[in-house]
């Protein structure tokens, strides 16, 4: 009897503590992590999301963004393990969260963070300097067919990760053989654009948001986007898809917000609700329009199921091109 009473008292204390936490949360600044350098897709997504969340009053605590680049997102993923149970640590991720595990770069995976919400679907883009001899993605593919080593491809993610995978997928769909021989050179964040403009690589494989600024400035030409159809508005509206150029493939770059491992349920629920309200604002609509993002909100449970399914799809593709190294 005494033991039962003590157990009930303990549960009551936990309930009251949880209720107090929920009513008080958030009460201090967040740590919002972009797992790459400034200017990239992760950085842009996190900065825009935190900007709207705070300006719209959906989150009243400060949400400073901290860049933790390295290892295709692996450095930040390892850092998040030190934050287990912390309700104030948030991070943005996209396909590399899955890919760095599937290619054996880290034992950590998407299961080592807490999915809160998917926000957008973005797509890839392939760009060349304004004076490049390549006038279309078809020209690049033809060069790769003649000699896979003849075109140097630059990207802002590690080998076997997103920027690498999308050019391999396009080449594979177009019938290029010798995919392993394609010269892919990884850079950190904005260094990839500098490498392209400096002539160190021939083609930049990246996200659409990363090419908007230099495209408008006239520094580059964008040969193709990996979307299923043309972008409806904005600077990229004139850029053809891969499909339009006879390359029958689509590559989706989903992006979402995650919490630390074992994030408290009340904190996860609060952030999921805040993000759900954020994506309905006019401010977020304008940001998505500007960057060519497709709104694709998905709550925590659906997002978790999506990650399970997508992880298997990536595993299959990586196996086909010989880059799968991590036994699941």
Buried (B, 14 or more C-beta within 10 A) or exposed (E): EEEEEEEEEEEEEEEEEEEEBBEEBBEEEBBBBBBBBEBBBBBBBBBBBBBBBBEBEBBEEEBEBBBBBBBBBBBBBBBBEEBBEBBBBBBBBBBBBBBBBBBEBBEBBBEBBBBBBBBBBBBBBBBBBEEBEBEBBBBBBEBBBEEBEBBBBBBBBBBBBBBBBBBBBBBBBBEBEEBEEBBBBBBBBBBBBEBBBEEBBBBBBBBBBBBBEBBEEEBBBBBBBBBBEBBEEBBBEEBBBBBBBEBEBBBBBBBBBBBBBEBBBBBBBBBBBBBBBBBEBEBBEEBBBBBBBBEBBBBBEEBBEBBEEBBEEBBEBBEEBEBBEBEE
